[in-house]
Amino acid sequence: MYQGKGQIRTEFADYNVEKFDAAFMPPNASHQMRNNSDEPLWYATLSSRGGHPLRVDTYKLECSEARPGYMEEYERIMAVRKKNGLSVP
């Protein structure tokens, strides 16, 4: 059974996503996937990692904040959002 809803946070806007939604991020576009519900969120990511061959990453983490590099990316996104006049949590 599908549970949870997500939000893609970018430097320019936030996008809510649900079951079977898809999103494309252009090269060098910083983004984060967040669970914005009380239910577990499952999602798949395909990434070329800056010109490297396409690969599938799996993280078995309780929360995305535990992923290596998460906080550095978060701080960079929040700085650009603030500069662009968007909300900063």
C-alpha positions, -999 to +999 in steps of 0.1 A: +000+000+000+013+034-009+019+058+020+034+092+024+038+123+003+070+141-006+082+175-014+111+184-038+128+215-025+149+235-049+166+269-049+136+284-067+104+266-055+089+236-037+070+209-055+047+184-038+048+149-052+027+118-047+025+082-059+038+078-095+049+114-099+081+121-117+105+151-117+135+160-138+163+181-124+186+197-150+224+193-146+238+212-116+203+220-102+204+215-065+174+198-049+163+177-020+135+152-015+116+156+018+089+136+035+062+161+043+038+135+058+036+114+089+039+082+068+070+065+055+080+078+021+096+056-006+111+070-038+136+061-065+163+083-078+183+080-110+214+102-113+242+107-136+263+123-109+277+151-130+286+133-162+294+099-147+275+069-160+239+065-148+236+045-116+210+036-090+218+045-054+200+029-025+202+043+010+188+024+039+185+054+062+159+064+087+160+100+074+176+117+045+196+140+068+218+110+075+229+108+038+265+120+033+266+156+020+230+164+030+237+193+053+261+210+029+236+208+001+208+220+024+228+250+035+236+259-001+200+256-012+188+277+018+213+305+010+201+307-026+164+305-015+170+334+009+187+354-018+157+347-041+132+358-015+117+323-009+108+309+025+137+294+045+128+270+073 
